[in-house]
């Protein structure tokens, strides 16, 4: 159980809110970094909130780091529409790489004992080779500006941790795949809303393998990394990969719908997606992205709280309620 103070960046986001809840439940005192002044959320009662402004190479962190023993850095400039991604490459670099480096430098000066950096499985690529899940030793193959900025941040942070030596923070880098849970946005959020429709969906018979990680499991993993720090870079993921068809079935079950998934030839849908300029969406629907997180479990123990099907059913139920 925690007996000190943790600074959390990105604590009001989808993952951040659950991380904050998990850390509070374990007894940690929390400081939340905020971009701008505002009315605190009721869930922040009893937390220290410090306005740091936009995250970048010039952010001042000293006030936020006062009395802090550990940093959980979740804040990032995240995915945008593919057609806009390259035009925002500088912004990804500024926030995700340079901003993270600035925070780590300040953490070194403040005597922080551990630093947990939330990276992304996309630093290893958008699709894992068939039968070869991504693991801690997989080579970097970032394909997007977002992934490249995260990979560069990882490299910079490891260099800074090495330069700081044993007196500096213990650096733990976590690489999660797609996070599932009630309230998720992005592609999975859209899929959950579609799954709630009372109509058949053309997503049957897809035999790919995709590892997700449940929101509760991410929060538990972060909490363990704070409580018992281990230096290293670790992929995260739930134990059992699922096909896209199985993902949708669990979403529909949670929404109270029958499976009603109609098989459609994958090749036909891929060709249609190419004609519509939606190759990336087709890749996520039909491609493999499998993760072997045995390295994390060996270093930190089993932190799983819920399995993927249960998390997807909860996600589907929440989407249906909306």
VENGI-V446670 format. One record per residue. N is the residue number from 0. RES is the residue in one letter. PSI is psi in radians with two decimals (* if undefined). Layout:
BEGIN
((N/RES/PSI) (N/RES/PSI))
END
This chain:
BEGIN
((0/X/2.62) (1/X/2.54) (2/X/0.16) (3/X/-2.83) (4/X/2.42) (5/X/2.31) (6/X/2.20) (7/X/2.17) (8/X/2.60) (9/X/0.45) (10/X/-0.12) (11/X/0.06) (12/X/-3.12) (13/X/-0.90) (14/X/-0.72) (15/X/-0.72) (16/X/-0.71) (17/X/-0.61) (18/X/-0.78) (19/X/-0.80) (20/X/-0.75) (21/X/-0.80) (22/X/-0.71) (23/X/-0.72) (24/X/-0.39) (25/X/0.11) (26/X/0.08) (27/X/2.49) (28/X/2.49) (29/X/2.46) (30/X/2.25) (31/X/2.25) (32/X/2.25) (33/X/2.54) (34/X/-0.56) (35/X/2.77) (36/X/2.66) (37/X/2.99) (38/X/2.15) (39/X/2.53) (40/X/2.52) (41/X/-0.51) (42/X/-0.16) (43/X/0.10) (44/X/2.27) (45/X/-0.05) (46/X/2.66) (47/X/2.26) (48/X/2.19) (49/X/2.22) (50/X/2.15) (51/X/-0.13) (52/X/-2.83) (53/X/2.48) (54/X/2.27) (55/X/-2.90) (56/X/-0.18) (57/X/0.15) (58/X/2.39) (59/X/2.09) (60/X/-0.11) (61/X/-0.78) (62/X/-0.71) (63/X/-0.49) (64/X/0.04) (65/X/2.13) (66/X/0.23) (67/X/2.33) (68/X/-0.44) (69/X/2.60) (70/X/2.31) (71/X/1.89) (72/X/1.72) (73/X/-0.43) (74/X/2.46) (75/X/2.76) (76/X/2.04) (77/X/-3.00) (78/X/2.47) (79/X/3.04) (80/X/2.42) (81/X/-0.63) (82/X/-0.27) (83/X/-0.21) (84/X/-0.84) (85/X/-0.60) (86/X/-0.31) (87/X/0.28) (88/X/-0.70) (89/X/-0.64) (90/X/-0.74) (91/X/-0.79) (92/X/-0.78) (93/X/-0.82) (94/X/-0.94) (95/X/-0.65) (96/X/-1.09) (97/X/-0.67) (98/X/-0.70) (99/X/-0.71) (100/X/-0.71) (101/X/-0.75) (102/X/-0.72) (103/X/-0.72) (104/X/-0.74) (105/X/-0.64) (106/X/-0.66) (107/X/-0.83) (108/X/-0.56) (109/X/-0.07) (110/X/0.43) (111/X/2.43) (112/X/-0.44) (113/X/2.64) (114/X/2.01) (115/X/2.09) (116/X/2.14) (117/X/1.88) (118/X/-2.46) (119/X/2.54) (120/X/-0.35) (121/X/-0.21) (122/X/-0.32) (123/X/-0.09) (124/X/2.95) (125/X/-0.15) (126/X/2.28) (127/X/2.56) (128/X/2.56) (129/X/2.21) (130/X/0.14) (131/X/1.42) (132/X/2.61) (133/X/2.42) (134/X/-2.98) (135/X/-0.37) (136/X/0.00) (137/X/2.47) (138/X/2.66) (139/X/2.29) (140/X/1.02) (141/X/2.39) (142/X/-0.21) (143/X/2.82) (144/X/-0.69) (145/X/-0.89) (146/X/-0.68) (147/X/-0.66) (148/X/-0.62) (149/X/-0.72) (150/X/-0.72) (151/X/-0.68) (152/X/-0.75) (153/X/-0.86) (154/X/-0.80) (155/X/-0.75) (156/X/-0.71) (157/X/-0.70) (158/X/-0.72) (159/X/-0.65) (160/X/-0.70) (161/X/-0.72) (162/X/-0.59) (163/X/-0.45) (164/X/-2.92) (165/X/-0.31) (166/X/-0.21) (167/X/3.10) (168/X/2.55) (169/X/2.14) (170/X/2.13) (171/X/2.10) (172/X/2.23) (173/X/2.36) (174/X/1.54) (175/X/2.64) (176/X/-2.77) (177/X/2.25) (178/X/2.33) (179/X/2.53) (180/X/2.88) (181/X/2.32) (182/X/0.04) (183/X/2.55) (184/X/-2.70) (185/X/-2.64) (186/X/-0.70) (187/X/-0.62) (188/X/-0.74) (189/X/-0.73) (190/X/-0.70) (191/X/-0.68) (192/X/-0.71) (193/X/-0.71) (194/X/-0.41) (195/X/-0.21) (196/X/2.48) (197/X/0.81) (198/X/2.70) (199/X/2.64) (200/X/2.47) (201/X/0.98) (202/X/0.49) (203/X/2.73) (204/X/0.32) (205/X/2.05) (206/X/0.64) (207/X/-3.10) (208/X/2.01) (209/X/2.22) (210/X/2.25) (211/X/2.99) (212/X/2.28) (213/X/2.51) (214/X/-0.79) (215/X/-0.60) (216/X/-0.63) (217/X/-0.82) (218/X/-0.72) (219/X/-0.65) (220/X/-0.75) (221/X/-0.78) (222/X/-0.72) (223/X/-0.68) (224/X/-0.53) (225/X/-0.72) (226/X/-0.68) (227/X/1.30) (228/X/2.44) (229/X/2.21) (230/X/2.36) (231/X/3.09) (232/X/2.19) (233/X/2.34) (234/X/2.57) (235/X/2.72) (236/X/2.63) (237/X/2.88) (238/X/-0.66) (239/X/2.07) (240/X/2.69) (241/X/2.70) (242/X/2.82) (243/X/-0.67) (244/X/-0.74) (245/X/-0.67) (246/X/-0.82) (247/X/-0.66) (248/X/-0.77) (249/X/-0.67) (250/X/-0.78) (251/X/-0.63) (252/X/-0.79) (253/X/-0.57) (254/X/-0.02) (255/X/0.40) (256/X/2.68) (257/X/2.75) (258/X/-0.97) (259/X/0.92) (260/X/2.11) (261/X/2.17) (262/X/2.32) (263/X/2.37) (264/X/2.20) (265/X/-0.72) (266/X/-0.68) (267/X/-0.78) (268/X/-0.67) (269/X/-0.73) (270/X/-0.72) (271/X/-0.73) (272/X/-0.65) (273/X/-0.75) (274/X/-0.55) (275/X/0.04) (276/X/0.48) (277/X/0.70) (278/X/-0.66) (279/X/-0.73) (280/X/-0.73) (281/X/-0.66) (282/X/-0.72) (283/X/-0.58) (284/X/-0.67) (285/X/-0.28) (286/X/2.96) (287/X/2.46) (288/X/1.51) (289/X/2.47) (290/X/2.38) (291/X/1.83) (292/X/0.49) (293/X/-0.55) (294/X/-0.75) (295/X/-0.79) (296/X/-0.60) (297/X/-0.69) (298/X/-0.63) (299/X/-0.12) (300/X/3.13) (301/X/1.96) (302/X/0.12) (303/X/2.36) (304/X/-0.61) (305/X/2.65) (306/X/2.92) (307/X/-0.80) (308/X/-0.72) (309/X/-0.72) (310/X/-0.66) (311/X/-0.68) (312/X/-0.71) (313/X/-0.64) (314/X/-0.77) (315/X/-0.69) (316/X/-0.72) (317/X/-0.70) (318/X/-0.70) (319/X/-0.63) (320/X/-0.49) (321/X/*))
END
